[in-house]
Amino acid sequence: MVQTPVTSTSVRASPVPAPTRPRRTPATPVVAWVRRGGLHELVFLLPTLAIFGVFSWFPIVRSVVMSFQHTNLVAPPTWVGWDNFAFVLHDPLLGTAVRNTLWFALLALLLGYPVPLVVAVLMSEVRRAKGLYSALAYLPVVVPPVVSVLLWRVFYNASPTGVFNTILGWVGLGPYPWLQDQTWAMPSLVLAATWAGAGGTVIIYLAALVSVPPELYDAAEVDGAGVWRKVWHVTMPQLRGVLFITLILQIIATAQVFLEPYLFTGGGPANATLTVLLLIYRYAFQNSLGGNYGAATALSLMLAVVLALFSALYFRLTKGWSQ
């Protein structure tokens, strides 16, 4: 018998199967979060979450609950549903408070919005003692509100010997009743509020002006642009985003004006300076048996919802303009 030699081509070696690796179960989001150090982050966040929960979120939730209750924090609360909102909407003073608040906001925008911008632009052009001027601009913000009110009461003295009436008398004007007159009361409050709050906005504008590239001003000077053309074509476009932010902040602040009407006039004369927040204060603290906190929180929630919707609409409409 003749044996056939075995060659490498006649016999093929069977392939060795590759070792199978066990499939790893994909980690759940919680496990992945723990592996990334989420527990350590949570430990550091716990103090902040506790503080916000106790002093911010819990009062908000409590206010929502109180808006559906009749309570004065003395007697046990009773559930009244939407009665507090109906009481507020049928209050004849609500329309007066809304109109006065809108009037204050409009006057504050006409006077208080451009003044800080003009002051900041002028201060940015100053070459010496810029820090001193910044401190002087911010000084009214540091003055306690009660002190500033006492100061402005002297200015608004309705007698011919009052500060403003004396100055106006030099040019043959006055005397004016100021806070005692329904027509002059609200503009007087706006003037005092603008003086007290413009300093913070001036500092914001000065910080934004520092970030404007100086090359843009140099190029404008080469093109023969004057001061006002540089402000209009260089400064204003660079401050567009900041201007839109300060505008919405001022609108929200003026819609919640309380300090000036409360300290100067108490809402008078004849409710000419009654604002929404001052009406909330009256609901809560100027009624019998501790006040109607249910109506106060209901009006507060209504104001918060209106401001939230207005802010959302504002940012949606100005999204393209502010960039």
C-alpha positions, 0 to 999 in steps of 0.5 A, a space after each residue: 500500500 502506498 501512503 500519500 504524503 500529508 501536505 499543508 494543502 491537503 489538510 487544513 487546520 480548523 480555526 481556533 475559536 476566539 475567547 468570548 468576553 462577557 457582556 458588560 451591562 450598561 450602567 444606569 444613569 444613577 450609577 454613571 452619576 455616582 461614578 462621575 463623583 455625583 455624591 461628592 457634588 451633592 454633599 457640597 450642594 446640600 448646605 446651599 440646597 437647605 438654605 434655598 429650601 428653607 428661605 426661598 422655596 418653602 415660602 413660595 410654596 407656602 404663599 401658593 397655599 395661603 393664596 387659596 386660604 382665608 388666614 390672618 395668621 391668628 385664627 385657623 386658616 380655612 380653605 376658600 379656593 379662588 375667593 381671594 383672587 375674586 376679591 382682589 379682582 373686584 377691589 376698586 383700588 386694584 385698577 388705581 394701583 395698576 394705573 399708578 404702577 404703570 405711570 411710575 414705570 413709564 416716568 422711571 423709564 423716561 427719566 431713570 433709564 437714559 440718565 445712568 447711560 449718559 452719566 456713564 458715557 461722560 464718566 468714561 471720557 474723563 481721564 483723571 479722578 475717574 475713581 472719585 467720580 464713580 464713588 460719587 455716582 454710587 454714593 446715593 445707593 449706599 445712603 440708607 433709604 430712611 436717611 434719603 427720604 428725610 433728605 428729600 422731604 426737606 427738598 420737597 417742602 411745599 412752603 416757599 422756603 423749601 429747597 426746591 421752591 427757593 431755587 425755583 423762586 430765583 427764576 420766578 417759578 413756584 412754589 409747588 406743592 410737590 408731594 401734597 398734590 396728586 399731579 406732582 406726587 408721582 413725578 416727585 417720587 420718580 425723581 427721588 427713586 432715580 437719584 437713589 438707584 441710578 448709581 448701580 446702573 452707572 457702575 454696570 455701564 462703566 464696566 461694560 464700557 471698559 470691554 469696548 475695544 479701543 481700536 474701534 474708537 481709534 478707527 472712528 477718529 480716523 474716519 473723522 467721527 465726533 463724540 456723538 457719532 462715536 457714542 452712537 456708532 461704537 458705544 451703543 452697539 457694543 452695549 446693546 446686550 447690557 442695555 436690554 438686560 438693564 431695561 428688563 431689570 428696571 421694568 421689573 423693579 419699577 413694577 414692584 415699587 414700594 419703598 418710595 410711596 410707602 415712606 413719602 406719601 403712604 399712597 396719598 394724596 387720594 391714592 395718587 401714589 398707591 402701587 400694587 405692592 403698597 396695596 399688597 401691604 395694605 391687605 396684609 398689615 392694615 386690616 383688622 385681626 392681623 390682615 388678610 394674608 390670603 388676598 395679599 398672597 393672591 395679589 402677589 402671585 398674580 403680579 409674579 405671573 404677569 412679570 414672568 410672562 412679560 419677561 418671557 415675551 420680552 426675551 423672545 422678542 429681543 433675542 435677535 436684537 440683543 446679539 
